[in-house]
Amino acid sequence: VFGAVLDSILLHTRRSSRLPRRLWPIVRSQAECATQVWRQPDQGIWEARGEPRHYVSSKLMGWVALDRAAKLAHIRGDPGTEAGWRTTADEIKADILEHGVRDGVLRQHYETDALDASTLLAPLVGFLPADDPLLRTSVEAIATDLTEDGFVLRYRTDETDDGLSGKEGTFLICSFWLVSAL
């Protein structure tokens, strides 16, 4: 959630050409919380009921939080805070690229080869340049392996410990993410 909040504040700030003073405490608290928790395993965007893992999408949104916070600190004219948050954003990015990629594809979490449609957020949030080979192969893998009848699954239920039984249908927002990523 930290990434979504700070991305929204940055969008608002750029649109209005100013950072309202009342939003700065929110920026600081969200960035500080993201800094404190990004290294911890969690249940991921889909709130899987299995053991907490290092989900790529969670790390990705942690990166968004610190990337956007650094940009907001720059707009505010606070280079020290900007540098600190940029350093943490760079650490998160390096961690994802070291542990969250297998065979040139972003994976669901650090301990698996399984795919997850939530990694389609990577190109949408500017994690890497749009023409980066990792993004291309990740999008293509999801388009090929997580798509049924033109719609995208969140993940394959036989590869994910989500605590549920049975097969899952497609998830519409994931299909929109794929279209946007393409």
Disulfide bonds with the S-S distance in Angstrom:
none
